[in-house]
Amino acid sequence: MDSVRTAMYLGVCIVFSVVCQGQMSLDNRLSTQEDQFVTRDLAEAFQDLLEGEEGNRILLEKKASVIPRCDVGERCAMKHGPRIGRLCDCMRGTACNTFFLRCY
Protein backbone atom coordinates (compact mmCIF):
# COMPACT_ATOMS: atom_id res chain seq x y z
CA MET A 1 0.00 0.00 0.00
CA ASP A 2 2.78 2.42 0.94
CA SER A 3 4.77 1.59 -2.18
CA VAL A 4 1.74 2.29 -4.37
CA ARG A 5 1.16 5.63 -2.66
CA THR A 6 4.87 6.53 -3.00
CA ALA A 7 4.83 5.57 -6.68
CA MET A 8 1.71 7.67 -7.21
CA TYR A 9 3.27 10.75 -5.55
CA LEU A 10 6.48 10.27 -7.50
CA GLY A 11 4.57 9.98 -10.78
CA VAL A 12 2.55 13.14 -10.06
CA CYS A 13 5.75 15.05 -9.21
CA ILE A 14 7.47 13.90 -12.41
CA VAL A 15 4.47 14.78 -14.59
CA PHE A 16 4.15 18.18 -12.89
CA SER A 17 7.86 18.98 -13.35
CA VAL A 18 7.77 17.95 -17.04
CA VAL A 19 4.63 19.99 -17.78
CA CYS A 20 5.90 23.12 -15.96
CA GLN A 21 9.44 22.95 -17.31
CA GLY A 22 10.48 26.08 -19.19
CA GLN A 23 7.41 28.11 -18.36
CA MET A 24 8.17 31.56 -17.00
CA SER A 25 6.08 34.60 -16.26
CA LEU A 26 6.00 37.21 -19.03
CA ASP A 27 6.64 39.96 -16.47
CA ASN A 28 10.01 38.48 -15.52
CA ARG A 29 11.38 38.37 -19.06
CA LEU A 30 13.49 41.25 -20.36
CA SER A 31 13.17 42.41 -23.91
CA THR A 32 16.29 42.27 -26.05
CA GLN A 33 16.53 46.06 -26.00
CA GLU A 34 16.39 46.19 -22.18
CA ASP A 35 18.92 43.36 -22.04
CA GLN A 36 21.29 45.36 -24.28
CA PHE A 37 20.90 48.44 -22.02
CA VAL A 38 21.70 46.40 -18.94
CA THR A 39 24.72 44.82 -20.64
CA ARG A 40 25.99 48.20 -21.84
CA ASP A 41 25.59 49.76 -18.37
CA LEU A 42 27.49 46.88 -16.78
CA ALA A 43 30.25 47.15 -19.37
CA GLU A 44 30.60 50.91 -18.78
CA ALA A 45 30.76 50.46 -15.01
CA PHE A 46 33.36 47.72 -15.37
CA GLN A 47 35.43 49.89 -17.73
CA ASP A 48 35.35 52.78 -15.24
CA LEU A 49 36.50 50.43 -12.52
CA LEU A 50 39.37 49.12 -14.64
CA GLU A 51 40.54 52.58 -15.66
CA GLY A 52 41.32 53.30 -12.03
CA GLU A 53 40.04 56.81 -11.58
CA GLU A 54 41.52 58.68 -8.62
CA GLY A 55 38.24 58.73 -6.71
CA ASN A 56 37.61 54.99 -7.12
CA ARG A 57 41.01 53.67 -6.07
CA ILE A 58 41.15 51.48 -3.02
CA LEU A 59 44.01 52.43 -0.77
CA LEU A 60 46.00 49.48 0.50
CA GLU A 61 47.49 50.54 3.78
CA LYS A 62 48.91 48.39 6.50
CA LYS A 63 46.57 48.36 9.45
CA ALA A 64 48.07 48.44 12.92
CA SER A 65 45.67 45.78 14.19
CA VAL A 66 46.68 43.18 11.56
CA ILE A 67 49.51 40.88 12.62
CA PRO A 68 51.28 39.00 9.82
CA ARG A 69 51.60 35.20 9.88
CA CYS A 70 54.91 33.43 10.43
CA ASP A 71 55.98 29.86 9.69
CA VAL A 72 57.24 27.20 12.06
CA GLY A 73 60.73 28.04 13.32
CA GLU A 74 60.53 31.77 12.54
CA ARG A 75 61.00 34.36 15.22
CA CYS A 76 57.55 35.37 16.45
CA ALA A 77 58.34 37.58 19.45
CA MET A 78 60.91 39.96 20.86
CA LYS A 79 61.83 40.51 24.48
CA HIS A 80 61.92 44.05 25.86
CA GLY A 81 62.99 43.69 29.46
CA PRO A 82 60.21 41.88 31.31
CA ARG A 83 57.80 42.36 28.40
CA ILE A 84 57.46 40.25 25.26
CA GLY A 85 56.36 41.95 22.05
CA ARG A 86 54.78 39.94 19.27
CA LEU A 87 56.28 40.23 15.79
CA CYS A 88 53.88 37.87 14.00
CA ASP A 89 51.15 35.33 14.61
CA CYS A 90 52.08 31.65 14.36
CA MET A 91 50.31 29.39 11.86
CA ARG A 92 47.42 27.18 12.92
CA GLY A 93 48.52 24.26 15.06
CA THR A 94 51.64 26.05 16.35
CA ALA A 95 52.26 28.47 19.19
CA CYS A 96 54.89 31.05 20.02
CA ASN A 97 57.31 29.58 22.54
CA THR A 98 58.05 32.32 25.09
CA PHE A 99 61.49 30.87 25.98
CA PHE A 100 62.87 30.48 22.44
CA LEU A 101 60.65 33.27 21.01
CA ARG A 102 59.95 31.11 17.93
CA CYS A 103 56.93 29.28 16.52
CA TYR A 104 56.83 25.60 17.51
Biopython code that builds the backbone (N, CA, C, O; Angstrom):
import numpy as np
from Bio.PDB.StructureBuilder import StructureBuilder

atoms = [
    (1, "MET", "N", (0.815, -1.189, 0.000)),
    (1, "MET", "CA", (0.000, 0.000, 0.000)),
    (1, "MET", "C", (0.861, 1.255, 0.000)),
    (1, "MET", "O", (0.603, 2.200, -0.746)),
    (2, "ASP", "N", (1.912, 1.251, 0.868)),
    (2, "ASP", "CA", (2.782, 2.416, 0.939)),
    (2, "ASP", "C", (3.576, 2.594, -0.346)),
    (2, "ASP", "O", (3.814, 3.721, -0.782)),
    (3, "SER", "N", (3.990, 1.476, -0.958)),
    (3, "SER", "CA", (4.774, 1.593, -2.184)),
    (3, "SER", "C", (3.915, 2.117, -3.334)),
    (3, "SER", "O", (4.418, 2.823, -4.208)),
    (4, "VAL", "N", (2.642, 1.782, -3.340)),
    (4, "VAL", "CA", (1.742, 2.286, -4.369)),
    (4, "VAL", "C", (1.539, 3.796, -4.193)),
    (4, "VAL", "O", (1.562, 4.554, -5.163)),
    (5, "ARG", "N", (1.343, 4.208, -2.960)),
    (5, "ARG", "CA", (1.161, 5.627, -2.664)),
    (5, "ARG", "C", (2.430, 6.417, -3.020)),
    (5, "ARG", "O", (2.340, 7.504, -3.590)),
    (6, "THR", "N", (3.600, 5.880, -2.688)),
    (6, "THR", "CA", (4.866, 6.529, -3.004)),
    (6, "THR", "C", (5.060, 6.626, -4.510)),
    (6, "THR", "O", (5.510, 7.653, -5.017)),
    (7, "ALA", "N", (4.721, 5.557, -5.225)),
    (7, "ALA", "CA", (4.833, 5.570, -6.684)),
    (7, "ALA", "C", (3.872, 6.587, -7.295)),
    (7, "ALA", "O", (4.205, 7.250, -8.277)),
    (8, "MET", "N", (2.693, 6.707, -6.717)),
    (8, "MET", "CA", (1.710, 7.669, -7.211)),
    (8, "MET", "C", (2.214, 9.102, -7.009)),
    (8, "MET", "O", (2.144, 9.913, -7.932)),
    (9, "TYR", "N", (2.716, 9.420, -5.822)),
    (9, "TYR", "CA", (3.269, 10.753, -5.547)),
    (9, "TYR", "C", (4.454, 11.059, -6.457)),
    (9, "TYR", "O", (4.571, 12.165, -6.983)),
    (10, "LEU", "N", (5.320, 10.087, -6.637)),
    (10, "LEU", "CA", (6.477, 10.268, -7.500)),
    (10, "LEU", "C", (6.051, 10.517, -8.940)),
    (10, "LEU", "O", (6.618, 11.380, -9.610)),
    (11, "GLY", "N", (5.074, 9.785, -9.420)),
    (11, "GLY", "CA", (4.567, 9.976, -10.780)),
    (11, "GLY", "C", (3.947, 11.349, -10.969)),
    (11, "GLY", "O", (4.162, 11.991, -11.997)),
    (12, "VAL", "N", (3.172, 11.811, -9.978)),
    (12, "VAL", "CA", (2.550, 13.137, -10.058)),
    (12, "VAL", "C", (3.632, 14.222, -10.078)),
    (12, "VAL", "O", (3.531, 15.186, -10.838)),
    (13, "CYS", "N", (4.658, 14.067, -9.250)),
    (13, "CYS", "CA", (5.748, 15.052, -9.214)),
    (13, "CYS", "C", (6.496, 15.095, -10.539)),
    (13, "CYS", "O", (6.839, 16.176, -11.017)),
    (14, "ILE", "N", (6.750, 13.953, -11.132)),
    (14, "ILE", "CA", (7.473, 13.903, -12.411)),
    (14, "ILE", "C", (6.638, 14.534, -13.508)),
    (14, "ILE", "O", (7.157, 15.324, -14.297)),
    (15, "VAL", "N", (5.345, 14.201, -13.574)),
    (15, "VAL", "CA", (4.471, 14.779, -14.587)),
    (15, "VAL", "C", (4.381, 16.292, -14.399)),
    (15, "VAL", "O", (4.437, 17.036, -15.378)),
    (16, "PHE", "N", (4.245, 16.750, -13.176)),
    (16, "PHE", "CA", (4.152, 18.181, -12.892)),
    (16, "PHE", "C", (5.430, 18.911, -13.289)),
    (16, "PHE", "O", (5.364, 20.000, -13.859)),
    (17, "SER", "N", (6.594, 18.326, -12.995)),
    (17, "SER", "CA", (7.856, 18.985, -13.347)),
    (17, "SER", "C", (8.074, 19.003, -14.857)),
    (17, "SER", "O", (8.657, 19.957, -15.373)),
    (18, "VAL", "N", (7.620, 17.971, -15.586)),
    (18, "VAL", "CA", (7.769, 17.946, -17.044)),
    (18, "VAL", "C", (6.836, 18.962, -17.690)),
    (18, "VAL", "O", (7.231, 19.646, -18.634)),
    (19, "VAL", "N", (5.605, 19.073, -17.199)),
    (19, "VAL", "CA", (4.634, 19.991, -17.777)),
    (19, "VAL", "C", (5.051, 21.441, -17.520)),
    (19, "VAL", "O", (4.909, 22.285, -18.404)),
    (20, "CYS", "N", (5.561, 21.740, -16.331)),
    (20, "CYS", "CA", (5.900, 23.121, -15.963)),
    (20, "CYS", "C", (7.311, 23.520, -16.371)),
    (20, "CYS", "O", (7.707, 24.662, -16.142)),
    (21, "GLN", "N", (8.057, 22.642, -16.949)),
    (21, "GLN", "CA", (9.438, 22.952, -17.308)),
    (21, "GLN", "C", (9.487, 24.021, -18.398)),
    (21, "GLN", "O", (8.809, 23.905, -19.418)),
    (22, "GLY", "N", (10.283, 25.050, -18.181)),
    (22, "GLY", "CA", (10.479, 26.077, -19.188)),
    (22, "GLY", "C", (9.428, 27.158, -19.211)),
    (22, "GLY", "O", (9.543, 28.096, -20.001)),
    (23, "GLN", "N", (8.416, 27.069, -18.387)),
    (23, "GLN", "CA", (7.411, 28.111, -18.363)),
    (23, "GLN", "C", (7.846, 29.194, -17.384)),
    (23, "GLN", "O", (8.256, 28.906, -16.259)),
    (24, "MET", "N", (7.749, 30.450, -17.832)),
    (24, "MET", "CA", (8.170, 31.562, -17.003)),
    (24, "MET", "C", (7.161, 32.693, -17.192)),
    (24, "MET", "O", (6.550, 32.824, -18.253)),
    (25, "SER", "N", (7.000, 33.480, -16.184)),
    (25, "SER", "CA", (6.075, 34.599, -16.262)),
    (25, "SER", "C", (6.564, 35.606, -17.293)),
    (25, "SER", "O", (7.767, 35.827, -17.427)),
    (26, "LEU", "N", (5.638, 36.217, -18.020)),
    (26, "LEU", "CA", (5.996, 37.207, -19.033)),
    (26, "LEU", "C", (6.537, 38.479, -18.392)),
    (26, "LEU", "O", (7.301, 39.206, -19.027)),
    (27, "ASP", "N", (6.160, 38.762, -17.150)),
    (27, "ASP", "CA", (6.637, 39.959, -16.468)),
    (27, "ASP", "C", (8.124, 39.862, -16.122)),
    (27, "ASP", "O", (8.805, 40.884, -16.040)),
    (28, "ASN", "N", (8.624, 38.664, -15.923)),
    (28, "ASN", "CA", (10.012, 38.480, -15.520)),
    (28, "ASN", "C", (10.984, 38.502, -16.692)),
    (28, "ASN", "O", (12.190, 38.612, -16.476)),
    (29, "ARG", "N", (10.511, 38.405, -17.892)),
    (29, "ARG", "CA", (11.376, 38.369, -19.058)),
    (29, "ARG", "C", (11.765, 39.792, -19.466)),
    (29, "ARG", "O", (10.939, 40.704, -19.426)),
    (30, "LEU", "N", (13.020, 39.971, -19.856)),
    (30, "LEU", "CA", (13.492, 41.248, -20.361)),
    (30, "LEU", "C", (13.465, 41.223, -21.880)),
    (30, "LEU", "O", (13.773, 40.209, -22.505)),
    (31, "SER", "N", (13.097, 42.337, -22.453)),
    (31, "SER", "CA", (13.165, 42.408, -23.910)),
    (31, "SER", "C", (14.632, 42.485, -24.319)),
    (31, "SER", "O", (15.500, 42.761, -23.490)),
    (32, "THR", "N", (14.901, 42.245, -25.582)),
    (32, "THR", "CA", (16.285, 42.274, -26.051)),
    (32, "THR", "C", (16.871, 43.667, -25.937)),
    (32, "THR", "O", (18.067, 43.816, -25.688)),
    (33, "GLN", "N", (16.039, 44.698, -26.116)),
    (33, "GLN", "CA", (16.529, 46.062, -26.004)),
    (33, "GLN", "C", (16.910, 46.373, -24.548)),
    (33, "GLN", "O", (17.964, 46.959, -24.303)),
    (34, "GLU", "N", (16.077, 45.992, -23.594)),
    (34, "GLU", "CA", (16.392, 46.195, -22.183)),
    (34, "GLU", "C", (17.630, 45.400, -21.790)),
    (34, "GLU", "O", (18.460, 45.875, -21.015)),
    (35, "ASP", "N", (17.753, 44.192, -22.324)),
    (35, "ASP", "CA", (18.918, 43.363, -22.042)),
    (35, "ASP", "C", (20.197, 44.028, -22.553)),
    (35, "ASP", "O", (21.235, 43.970, -21.894)),
    (36, "GLN", "N", (20.120, 44.661, -23.730)),
    (36, "GLN", "CA", (21.289, 45.358, -24.275)),
    (36, "GLN", "C", (21.643, 46.561, -23.412)),
    (36, "GLN", "O", (22.824, 46.833, -23.194)),
    (37, "PHE", "N", (20.628, 47.299, -22.907)),
    (37, "PHE", "CA", (20.896, 48.438, -22.025)),
    (37, "PHE", "C", (21.591, 47.995, -20.746)),
    (37, "PHE", "O", (22.550, 48.624, -20.298)),
    (38, "VAL", "N", (21.101, 46.914, -20.167)),
    (38, "VAL", "CA", (21.703, 46.402, -18.940)),
    (38, "VAL", "C", (23.147, 45.968, -19.195)),
    (38, "VAL", "O", (24.035, 46.267, -18.397)),
    (39, "THR", "N", (23.379, 45.269, -20.298)),
    (39, "THR", "CA", (24.722, 44.816, -20.641)),
    (39, "THR", "C", (25.647, 45.998, -20.877)),
    (39, "THR", "O", (26.794, 45.981, -20.431)),
    (40, "ARG", "N", (25.171, 47.019, -21.567)),
    (40, "ARG", "CA", (25.986, 48.198, -21.841)),
    (40, "ARG", "C", (26.326, 48.940, -20.546)),
    (40, "ARG", "O", (27.462, 49.376, -20.362)),
    (41, "ASP", "N", (25.343, 49.084, -19.647)),
    (41, "ASP", "CA", (25.593, 49.756, -18.370)),
    (41, "ASP", "C", (26.629, 49.004, -17.535)),
    (41, "ASP", "O", (27.509, 49.612, -16.926)),
    (42, "LEU", "N", (26.513, 47.683, -17.515)),
    (42, "LEU", "CA", (27.491, 46.882, -16.775)),
    (42, "LEU", "C", (28.880, 47.009, -17.384)),
    (42, "LEU", "O", (29.871, 47.089, -16.659)),
    (43, "ALA", "N", (28.959, 47.028, -18.705)),
    (43, "ALA", "CA", (30.248, 47.149, -19.373)),
    (43, "ALA", "C", (30.883, 48.505, -19.076)),
    (43, "ALA", "O", (32.089, 48.586, -18.842)),
    (44, "GLU", "N", (30.070, 49.583, -19.083)),
    (44, "GLU", "CA", (30.603, 50.908, -18.778)),
    (44, "GLU", "C", (31.087, 51.000, -17.337)),
    (44, "GLU", "O", (32.135, 51.591, -17.077)),
    (45, "ALA", "N", (30.350, 50.433, -16.409)),
    (45, "ALA", "CA", (30.758, 50.457, -15.006)),
    (45, "ALA", "C", (32.045, 49.665, -14.801)),
    (45, "ALA", "O", (32.917, 50.073, -14.033)),
    (46, "PHE", "N", (32.160, 48.537, -15.484)),
    (46, "PHE", "CA", (33.365, 47.721, -15.373)),
    (46, "PHE", "C", (34.563, 48.442, -15.977)),
    (46, "PHE", "O", (35.668, 48.372, -15.439)),
    (47, "GLN", "N", (34.351, 49.133, -17.089)),
    (47, "GLN", "CA", (35.431, 49.885, -17.733)),
    (47, "GLN", "C", (35.899, 51.019, -16.826)),
    (47, "GLN", "O", (37.102, 51.256, -16.717)),
    (48, "ASP", "N", (34.974, 51.726, -16.173)),
    (48, "ASP", "CA", (35.352, 52.784, -15.237)),
    (48, "ASP", "C", (36.159, 52.231, -14.072)),
    (48, "ASP", "O", (37.105, 52.861, -13.601)),
    (49, "LEU", "N", (35.777, 51.060, -13.619)),
    (49, "LEU", "CA", (36.502, 50.434, -12.520)),
    (49, "LEU", "C", (37.911, 50.046, -12.940)),
    (49, "LEU", "O", (38.855, 50.206, -12.165)),
    (50, "LEU", "N", (38.063, 49.538, -14.161)),
    (50, "LEU", "CA", (39.374, 49.118, -14.642)),
    (50, "LEU", "C", (40.292, 50.294, -14.957)),
    (50, "LEU", "O", (41.512, 50.176, -14.839)),
    (51, "GLU", "N", (39.719, 51.418, -15.354)),
    (51, "GLU", "CA", (40.536, 52.582, -15.664)),
    (51, "GLU", "C", (41.239, 53.108, -14.425)),
    (51, "GLU", "O", (42.306, 53.712, -14.534)),
    (52, "GLY", "N", (40.678, 52.895, -13.275)),
    (52, "GLY", "CA", (41.323, 53.298, -12.028)),
    (52, "GLY", "C", (41.304, 54.787, -11.798)),
    (52, "GLY", "O", (42.353, 55.388, -11.566)),
    (53, "GLU", "N", (40.144, 55.395, -11.856)),
    (53, "GLU", "CA", (40.036, 56.814, -11.583)),
    (53, "GLU", "C", (40.503, 57.088, -10.155)),
    (53, "GLU", "O", (40.445, 56.211, -9.294)),
    (54, "GLU", "N", (40.965, 58.317, -9.916)),
    (54, "GLU", "CA", (41.521, 58.678, -8.615)),
    (54, "GLU", "C", (40.510, 58.509, -7.483)),
    (54, "GLU", "O", (40.872, 58.102, -6.379)),
    (55, "GLY", "N", (39.255, 58.819, -7.755)),
    (55, "GLY", "CA", (38.241, 58.728, -6.713)),
    (55, "GLY", "C", (37.838, 57.301, -6.389)),
    (55, "GLY", "O", (37.329, 57.040, -5.299)),
    (56, "ASN", "N", (38.054, 56.373, -7.310)),
    (56, "ASN", "CA", (37.609, 54.994, -7.118)),
    (56, "ASN", "C", (38.704, 54.066, -6.611)),
    (56, "ASN", "O", (38.431, 52.898, -6.334)),
    (57, "ARG", "N", (39.915, 54.543, -6.485)),
    (57, "ARG", "CA", (41.015, 53.667, -6.066)),
    (57, "ARG", "C", (40.859, 53.244, -4.615)),
    (57, "ARG", "O", (40.460, 54.029, -3.755)),
    (58, "ILE", "N", (41.175, 52.014, -4.374)),
    (58, "ILE", "CA", (41.145, 51.478, -3.023)),
    (58, "ILE", "C", (42.557, 51.585, -2.470)),
    (58, "ILE", "O", (43.505, 51.064, -3.057)),
    (59, "LEU", "N", (42.690, 52.250, -1.359)),
    (59, "LEU", "CA", (44.007, 52.425, -0.765)),
    (59, "LEU", "C", (44.359, 51.195, 0.053)),
    (59, "LEU", "O", (43.597, 50.760, 0.916)),
    (60, "LEU", "N", (45.521, 50.648, -0.234)),
    (60, "LEU", "CA", (45.998, 49.481, 0.505)),
    (60, "LEU", "C", (47.027, 49.956, 1.515)),
    (60, "LEU", "O", (48.191, 50.177, 1.178)),
    (61, "GLU", "N", (46.600, 50.107, 2.719)),
    (61, "GLU", "CA", (47.492, 50.539, 3.778)),
    (61, "GLU", "C", (47.586, 49.434, 4.813)),
    (61, "GLU", "O", (46.651, 48.659, 5.013)),
    (62, "LYS", "N", (48.727, 49.382, 5.458)),
    (62, "LYS", "CA", (48.914, 48.389, 6.500)),
    (62, "LYS", "C", (48.180, 48.855, 7.752)),
    (62, "LYS", "O", (48.408, 49.961, 8.241)),
    (63, "LYS", "N", (47.315, 48.020, 8.254)),
    (63, "LYS", "CA", (46.574, 48.362, 9.448)),
    (63, "LYS", "C", (47.384, 47.946, 10.669)),
    (63, "LYS", "O", (48.064, 46.920, 10.645)),
    (64, "ALA", "N", (47.314, 48.725, 11.715)),
    (64, "ALA", "CA", (48.068, 48.441, 12.924)),
    (64, "ALA", "C", (47.533, 47.209, 13.650)),
    (64, "ALA", "O", (48.279, 46.547, 14.371)),
    (65, "SER", "N", (46.263, 46.898, 13.470)),
    (65, "SER", "CA", (45.665, 45.777, 14.189)),
    (65, "SER", "C", (45.926, 44.433, 13.517)),
    (65, "SER", "O", (45.659, 43.392, 14.118)),
    (66, "VAL", "N", (46.441, 44.425, 12.285)),
    (66, "VAL", "CA", (46.676, 43.182, 11.563)),
    (66, "VAL", "C", (48.094, 42.699, 11.838)),
    (66, "VAL", "O", (49.066, 43.417, 11.601)),
    (67, "ILE", "N", (48.199, 41.480, 12.340)),
    (67, "ILE", "CA", (49.507, 40.885, 12.625)),
    (67, "ILE", "C", (49.802, 39.872, 11.537)),
    (67, "ILE", "O", (48.971, 39.001, 11.281)),
    (68, "PRO", "N", (50.967, 39.953, 10.880)),
    (68, "PRO", "CA", (51.280, 38.998, 9.817)),
    (68, "PRO", "C", (51.491, 37.588, 10.368)),
    (68, "PRO", "O", (51.744, 37.410, 11.559)),
    (69, "ARG", "N", (51.385, 36.601, 9.503)),
    (69, "ARG", "CA", (51.596, 35.200, 9.879)),
    (69, "ARG", "C", (53.068, 34.828, 9.727)),
    (69, "ARG", "O", (53.760, 35.354, 8.854)),
    (70, "CYS", "N", (53.541, 33.927, 10.574)),
    (70, "CYS", "CA", (54.910, 33.430, 10.428)),
    (70, "CYS", "C", (54.904, 31.902, 10.466)),
    (70, "CYS", "O", (54.034, 31.287, 11.082)),
    (71, "ASP", "N", (55.878, 31.311, 9.804)),
    (71, "ASP", "CA", (55.978, 29.859, 9.692)),
    (71, "ASP", "C", (56.631, 29.258, 10.926)),
    (71, "ASP", "O", (57.124, 29.966, 11.805)),
    (72, "VAL", "N", (56.620, 27.930, 10.964)),
    (72, "VAL", "CA", (57.242, 27.204, 12.059)),
    (72, "VAL", "C", (58.748, 27.464, 12.040)),
    (72, "VAL", "O", (59.390, 27.365, 10.994)),
    (73, "GLY", "N", (59.297, 27.795, 13.189)),
    (73, "GLY", "CA", (60.730, 28.045, 13.316)),
    (73, "GLY", "C", (61.115, 29.508, 13.162)),
    (73, "GLY", "O", (62.242, 29.876, 13.493)),
    (74, "GLU", "N", (60.224, 30.347, 12.674)),
    (74, "GLU", "CA", (60.531, 31.768, 12.536)),
    (74, "GLU", "C", (60.365, 32.474, 13.873)),
    (74, "GLU", "O", (59.624, 32.030, 14.750)),
    (75, "ARG", "N", (61.073, 33.582, 13.999)),
    (75, "ARG", "CA", (60.996, 34.361, 15.215)),
    (75, "ARG", "C", (59.643, 35.058, 15.273)),
    (75, "ARG", "O", (59.270, 35.780, 14.348)),
    (76, "CYS", "N", (58.907, 34.842, 16.365)),
    (76, "CYS", "CA", (57.554, 35.374, 16.455)),
    (76, "CYS", "C", (57.409, 36.424, 17.548)),
    (76, "CYS", "O", (56.364, 37.067, 17.648)),
    (77, "ALA", "N", (58.440, 36.606, 18.367)),
    (77, "ALA", "CA", (58.339, 37.575, 19.454)),
    (77, "ALA", "C", (59.706, 38.169, 19.740)),
    (77, "ALA", "O", (60.737, 37.659, 19.302)),
    (78, "MET", "N", (59.681, 39.273, 20.493)),
    (78, "MET", "CA", (60.907, 39.961, 20.859)),
    (78, "MET", "C", (60.795, 40.358, 22.321)),
    (78, "MET", "O", (59.733, 40.785, 22.774)),
    (79, "LYS", "N", (61.873, 40.220, 23.049)),
    (79, "LYS", "CA", (61.835, 40.511, 24.480)),
    (79, "LYS", "C", (62.340, 41.924, 24.730)),
    (79, "LYS", "O", (63.416, 42.301, 24.267)),
    (80, "HIS", "N", (61.563, 42.693, 25.460)),
    (80, "HIS", "CA", (61.917, 44.053, 25.856)),
    (80, "HIS", "C", (61.880, 44.103, 27.382)),
    (80, "HIS", "O", (60.861, 44.463, 27.972)),
    (81, "GLY", "N", (62.963, 43.752, 27.999)),
    (81, "GLY", "CA", (62.988, 43.694, 29.463)),
    (81, "GLY", "C", (62.055, 42.595, 29.942)),
    (81, "GLY", "O", (62.168, 41.454, 29.494)),
    (82, "PRO", "N", (61.143, 42.914, 30.839)),
    (82, "PRO", "CA", (60.209, 41.882, 31.311)),
    (82, "PRO", "C", (59.045, 41.635, 30.339)),
    (82, "PRO", "O", (58.283, 40.683, 30.504)),
    (83, "ARG", "N", (58.920, 42.492, 29.339)),
    (83, "ARG", "CA", (57.800, 42.363, 28.400)),
    (83, "ARG", "C", (58.221, 41.614, 27.147)),
    (83, "ARG", "O", (59.387, 41.626, 26.753)),
    (84, "ILE", "N", (57.231, 40.954, 26.524)),
    (84, "ILE", "CA", (57.461, 40.246, 25.264)),
    (84, "ILE", "C", (56.544, 40.864, 24.217)),
    (84, "ILE", "O", (55.326, 40.894, 24.393)),
    (85, "GLY", "N", (57.129, 41.359, 23.125)),
    (85, "GLY", "CA", (56.355, 41.946, 22.049)),
    (85, "GLY", "C", (56.209, 40.968, 20.898)),
    (85, "GLY", "O", (57.171, 40.303, 20.515)),
    (86, "ARG", "N", (55.031, 40.880, 20.358)),
    (86, "ARG", "CA", (54.779, 39.937, 19.268)),
    (86, "ARG", "C", (55.163, 40.553, 17.932)),
    (86, "ARG", "O", (54.800, 41.693, 17.641)),
    (87, "LEU", "N", (55.897, 39.800, 17.121)),
    (87, "LEU", "CA", (56.276, 40.230, 15.786)),
    (87, "LEU", "C", (55.299, 39.711, 14.744)),
    (87, "LEU", "O", (54.979, 40.409, 13.781)),
    (88, "CYS", "N", (54.821, 38.473, 14.939)),
    (88, "CYS", "CA", (53.883, 37.870, 14.001)),
    (88, "CYS", "C", (53.063, 36.812, 14.719)),
    (88, "CYS", "O", (53.368, 36.436, 15.851)),
    (89, "ASP", "N", (52.038, 36.345, 14.061)),
    (89, "ASP", "CA", (51.146, 35.332, 14.612)),
    (89, "ASP", "C", (51.515, 33.984, 14.008)),
    (89, "ASP", "O", (51.638, 33.866, 12.789)),
    (90, "CYS", "N", (51.690, 32.975, 14.841)),
    (90, "CYS", "CA", (52.083, 31.646, 14.364)),
    (90, "CYS", "C", (50.936, 30.988, 13.599)),
    (90, "CYS", "O", (49.764, 31.277, 13.840)),
    (91, "MET", "N", (51.296, 30.099, 12.674)),
    (91, "MET", "CA", (50.311, 29.394, 11.862)),
    (91, "MET", "C", (49.447, 28.503, 12.746)),
    (91, "MET", "O", (49.778, 28.251, 13.904)),
    (92, "ARG", "N", (48.342, 28.033, 12.191)),
    (92, "ARG", "CA", (47.419, 27.176, 12.923)),
    (92, "ARG", "C", (48.126, 25.887, 13.333)),
    (92, "ARG", "O", (48.845, 25.280, 12.539)),
    (93, "GLY", "N", (47.916, 25.490, 14.550)),
    (93, "GLY", "CA", (48.518, 24.260, 15.063)),
    (93, "GLY", "C", (49.862, 24.498, 15.732)),
    (93, "GLY", "O", (50.437, 23.562, 16.288)),
    (94, "THR", "N", (50.379, 25.719, 15.696)),
    (94, "THR", "CA", (51.641, 26.052, 16.349)),
    (94, "THR", "C", (51.397, 27.192, 17.324)),
    (94, "THR", "O", (50.368, 27.865, 17.273)),
    (95, "ALA", "N", (52.365, 27.394, 18.213)),
    (95, "ALA", "CA", (52.262, 28.472, 19.194)),
    (95, "ALA", "C", (53.630, 29.111, 19.350)),
    (95, "ALA", "O", (54.654, 28.499, 19.047)),
    (96, "CYS", "N", (53.635, 30.333, 19.819)),
    (96, "CYS", "CA", (54.885, 31.053, 20.024)),
    (96, "CYS", "C", (55.473, 30.626, 21.366)),
    (96, "CYS", "O", (54.877, 30.869, 22.416)),
    (97, "ASN", "N", (56.625, 30.000, 21.330)),
    (97, "ASN", "CA", (57.311, 29.577, 22.538)),
    (97, "ASN", "C", (57.949, 30.805, 23.172)),
    (97, "ASN", "O", (58.757, 31.483, 22.537)),
    (98, "THR", "N", (57.586, 31.101, 24.439)),
    (98, "THR", "CA", (58.055, 32.318, 25.085)),
    (98, "THR", "C", (59.496, 32.218, 25.556)),
    (98, "THR", "O", (60.096, 33.242, 25.880)),
    (99, "PHE", "N", (60.076, 31.020, 25.607)),
    (99, "PHE", "CA", (61.488, 30.873, 25.982)),
    (99, "PHE", "C", (62.379, 31.071, 24.753)),
    (99, "PHE", "O", (63.337, 31.843, 24.793)),
    (100, "PHE", "N", (62.058, 30.371, 23.662)),
    (100, "PHE", "CA", (62.868, 30.482, 22.436)),
    (100, "PHE", "C", (62.426, 31.642, 21.544)),
    (100, "PHE", "O", (63.159, 32.041, 20.639)),
    (101, "LEU", "N", (61.237, 32.182, 21.791)),
    (101, "LEU", "CA", (60.645, 33.274, 21.006)),
    (101, "LEU", "C", (60.493, 32.892, 19.546)),
    (101, "LEU", "O", (60.680, 33.722, 18.656)),
    (102, "ARG", "N", (60.150, 31.625, 19.299)),
    (102, "ARG", "CA", (59.951, 31.113, 17.934)),
    (102, "ARG", "C", (58.676, 30.266, 17.911)),
    (102, "ARG", "O", (58.205, 29.785, 18.942)),
    (103, "CYS", "N", (58.132, 30.099, 16.689)),
    (103, "CYS", "CA", (56.925, 29.281, 16.516)),
    (103, "CYS", "C", (57.290, 27.802, 16.560)),
    (103, "CYS", "O", (58.158, 27.348, 15.815)),
    (104, "TYR", "N", (56.630, 27.057, 17.430)),
    (104, "TYR", "CA", (56.830, 25.598, 17.509)),
    (104, "TYR", "C", (55.517, 24.918, 17.696)),
    (104, "TYR", "O", (55.464, 23.692, 17.785)),
]
sb = StructureBuilder()
sb.init_structure("model")
sb.init_model(0)
sb.init_chain("A")
sb.init_seg("    ")
for serial, (resi, resn, name, xyz) in enumerate(atoms, 1):
    if name == "N":
        sb.init_residue(resn, " ", resi, " ")
    sb.init_atom(name, np.array(xyz, "f"), 0.0, 1.0, " ", f" {name:<3s}", serial, name[0])
structure = sb.get_structure()
